[in-house]
Structures are given as C-alpha cells and as structure tokens.
Amino acid sequence: MSSSKPQTLALASSAGSTTSDEAIEARRRGAASAYRTKVRLTRLALVGGFFLAWEAGARAGLIDPFFFPSPSAILGRIAQWFAEGDIWGDLGITLLETVLSFLLGVTGGTALGLWLGLSRFAADVIQPIIKVFNAIPRVLLAPIFVIWFGLGLASKVALGMTIVIFIAFFNTYQGVREVNPVVLANARLLRASKLSLLRHVYIPSAMSWILSSLRVSVGMAVMGAVVAEYLGSSMGLGHIIAQAEGVMDATGVFAGIVVLSVFVVLLDLAVDRLEKRLLVWRPAPSHDDA
Amino acid sequence: MAEERAAVRLHDVAVRFGAFTAVGNMNLTVGDSEFVAVVGPTGCGKSTILNVVTGLLRPAAGEVAVFGKPLEGLNGDSGYMLQQEAILPWKTAEDNVALGLIFRGVAKDEARAKAQGWLARVGLKGFEKRYPHQLSGGQRKRVAMAQTLIMEPRIVLMDEPFSALDVHTRRLMHRILLDLWQADRRSLIFITHDLDEAITLADRVVVMSAGPASRVVGEVEITLPRPRDVSALATTDEFVSLYREIWNLLGAEVEKSYVVQ
C-alpha cells in the first residue's frame, strides 16, 4: 500500500561532476529505470490476472456472486454511487472525522511524548498509567463513546483520537530519548536555551519517529472513524458498509471497502509528501523500493 | 607571560568522580593568545580539564580563573569543539555554523551572512546548502570548527578534534587551523595524543601524567618560528629534537598507564 514513487536520488544534484561521472550516472539510472519497469509490469500482471480470473470465475458460475460479486459489479456499484452523488456527503463526513481525530491525536500524543521524553520524573510517574490505558482494546470503547457523546461526530472523533494519541506518543517519546547525546552537548555548549534545544535539536531529531507515527496514525484514524460509524451512525463510509451488510448486499460491502482503501491510499500519499519535505537532510536510502 | 594577563589559570585543581580522583593538583596557565597543546596517556583526564575550563565540571579543590576572575558557572569566554561528530545532521552547513548566533538572538539573515563568511574562511565556499551527510569527514570537521569560531570566543578549547581523520586530511586541517589562529590570535587549548600534531601547532606542549590523580609532569616550549609550514616541519632537526624531549617526559607515563590498565 505504501509503495512510494521511485525517488530520484538527491545525490544527482551535486555540483561540479565531470562528464564521465555524468555518463556513469546516466547508465546507472538507465539500468535502474529498466528494473523499475520490470517490477511494475510484473505487479500489473499479478493484480490484473487476479481480477480477470475472479471476473471470469464469477461469469462462468464457478464462484457464487452472492458471496463474491464480480469486480465489474463492484465497480458498477461504485460508479452508481458517485453518479447519484450521495457518497460525497459520506466521504466528507468520514474525512472530517478522520482529520479531526488525526490532528487531535497527533497533537496530544506528540506533546505528551515531548513532555515525558524531556522530564524523567514525569515519565516515571505517568508511563505505567499510559501502558495500562494502551492495553485496553480501543474498539471496545466505541459503545461507551456512543453513550457519552451520542451518534454524531464526537463519538467517532473520540474513538479515532484514543487510537492515534498512543501511536504518536510512543514514537515521539522514543524519538526524544534517542537524541544523539553528542549533538545535544554541542548545542548546549553553543549556549542554546531550553526552548532552542527543543526547537533545533529535540523536535528535528524526533521528527523521523514522529513522521513514521503519522503514517500509521492515518490508517488508524480512518479505522477509528469507520468502525465507530459502523457501530452506530447515520452517515459515513462505515454507515454505508453497515447498511449493505444489513441486507446481505455483498456488492455494497465490497464497493465500500474499495472506496475506503482508495481513500486511505490518498491520505497516505499526502503523508509521504510531507515526509519527503521534512526529511530532506537524511541520506537517500541505498535502494528504492519501487 | 604575566600571571594576571593569563587567559586561563588552573591552580592546584583536583577533580573527583566519587572516590575516584581523575585529576589531582593540576597547575596550568594559558596566556592571552597562546596556543597550548596538552598531551598525555589515554585516560589521564585531558578532556576533564576542558570541562573544568568550560565550567561544565566543578573542581573538588583548587581555583579556576579566567582572565584574572574566578570562574563561576559557565565560562562565557570559551568555545568548545568536541572530539566526536557534533554538528546537527538536519541543518545545512551554513545553518550549522550560524547556530550559536541564532541561539544568541542574532537575526537569521545576519547570522547566515556571517556564517557564509566563516565557511569561506575554512575553505567551504559553495558548500553552504549541503547537509552534513553530503560532506566528507574533513569538511564536517571544518563546519564544526567554523561553528565554534564564529562565536569569537576568547578561549578556544579543542578536544582531539582531528583524531578521526586520515593523515592527509589532518594535515590540511592543521594548516587551516593555524591560518585562522594566526589571523585572530585567540587563546587555544588543544588536547591531543598525537605528538606531531602538538609540536606542529602549539607554542607550548604540556605533558600530563598517567591517571588516576594525573597532573602536569612537564612542559616544553615550542620554539619553531611562525608562520609554520605544516608539510615541511616534521623533518627538521629542531622538530625531531623537540619530539625527543617531549617523548622523554611522556614515554614513562605511557608505560605507567599500561601497568594500571
């Protein structure tokens, strides 16, 4: 799912490379692009073959379309939803819930992680409590949130947030604890104030951890929103899937899942962008996973 | 040099870590704009002395005076270049060099402009926007050097700054350091275990005894004329005789440190 676009190496921008260097670089890139084409074609064949076999099986009656509706039927249903236009409202509400629980969870988790990462006393006091809370299977909180906050937006955001906040917390905490002590000592020797240390040392150093938490958090925020919708709501993608399930409409359930997946992939791409922008200082990975 | 003009004066300084005495009865005076190299066997507490001069470490006994005044808290006159890689990997060369100024509250543009000047002085013009991972080890050391010197500290402390570099790069660094020192003439305490390096750079080489409770066992004035030609120096007779003189002091201490280990 997280297949990132092949990155052009930052190294290529190094100034003053001679012609022979450029020739070698061009050849290396040619070989790399041939390899990437091969990977893509194989992947396409694999996925395409799978769906073709499914479609053919459904049409030939080898697969019961009541349980496994054909891909064309699922696509047809999705097209119908978008043609009718109601789906936009559902998508919008799920997106809003996702974004709110994501933002609140990440902000809270990052702040908590920074605080506990910087204060040993606070960490010693609070960490066991956090572990206990994290041990609660979050989905089970959904009914409680519905009782507390009703069937609307708030209960969905609350569920998503309780999942996201722990991911953001653990990653930020770890990131702050793993700050290179030599770099830290050097910044102190340059007379950095506490605030400067936070801004120029702790946060940038923890950023790779925080960003990897964002990646997981996006998926989890969507999950929180959809599960909460599924359990009780009047709108949203989870609601659509729940309704389809209620009338044993497998096509509707599959169509809902497909829309949801595309939705998550798009959000993931957005995080990918952000990560590339914020981590320009890191050495390029030795091999790109195309 | 006159005592009251001294940039740094350590008088009977002792440093203890619990029951362990790292440095005992240390006496060291560094004159204004003097370049002093401190050599000693491994683990003799050379770095400890720099920590005392910076004010990071309070001595258990003795006095520390900076420009005639007793040192209280952190030393505002010192700049410290660490042995390990210490520049910030998420900042470009120029932002790394500008860092101390930014911490001091200098406006970003002004700090950057000054940092670019310093990068040029250490021979890194054109590398301003590079991140540390895009620089070689020697280039990173030069960024670190500029990062320390841009603050214009009156006392520069260097803790084996070039020990991780290969011989040729190290010689280049010596040349750059000598040029910069020649231009600004700050007081400099340079810790090293490399006698060649100490003789090439310093006005005076101070030899420390093996730990624990290490102290100064002797010092040798380096009379080689300045400015010095780093590459030709090591083969001169004067250099060799200085080397022998210092090794006579140091050799016995190195032997002792092996016995202790």
HADDOCK unambig.tbl for C-alpha pairs under 7 A between the chains (distance, minus, plus):
assign (segid A and resid 182 and name CA) (segid B and resid 86 and name CA) 5.55 0.50 0.50
assign (segid A and resid 183 and name CA) (segid B and resid 86 and name CA) 4.48 0.50 0.50
assign (segid A and resid 183 and name CA) (segid B and resid 87 and name CA) 6.19 0.50 0.50
assign (segid A and resid 183 and name CA) (segid B and resid 88 and name CA) 6.30 0.50 0.50
assign (segid A and resid 186 and name CA) (segid B and resid 86 and name CA) 5.90 0.50 0.50
assign (segid A and resid 189 and name CA) (segid B and resid 80 and name CA) 6.72 0.50 0.50
assign (segid A and resid 190 and name CA) (segid B and resid 100 and name CA) 5.12 0.50 0.50
assign (segid A and resid 191 and name CA) (segid B and resid 103 and name CA) 6.59 0.50 0.50
assign (segid A and resid 192 and name CA) (segid B and resid 103 and name CA) 5.27 0.50 0.50
assign (segid A and resid 196 and name CA) (segid B and resid 103 and name CA) 6.72 0.50 0.50
assign (segid A and resid 204 and name CA) (segid B and resid 90 and name CA) 6.90 0.50 0.50
assign (segid A and resid 281 and name CA) (segid B and resid 89 and name CA) 6.69 0.50 0.50
assign (segid A and resid 281 and name CA) (segid B and resid 90 and name CA) 5.00 0.50 0.50
assign (segid A and resid 281 and name CA) (segid B and resid 131 and name CA) 5.83 0.50 0.50
assign (segid A and resid 283 and name CA) (segid B and resid 133 and name CA) 6.11 0.50 0.50
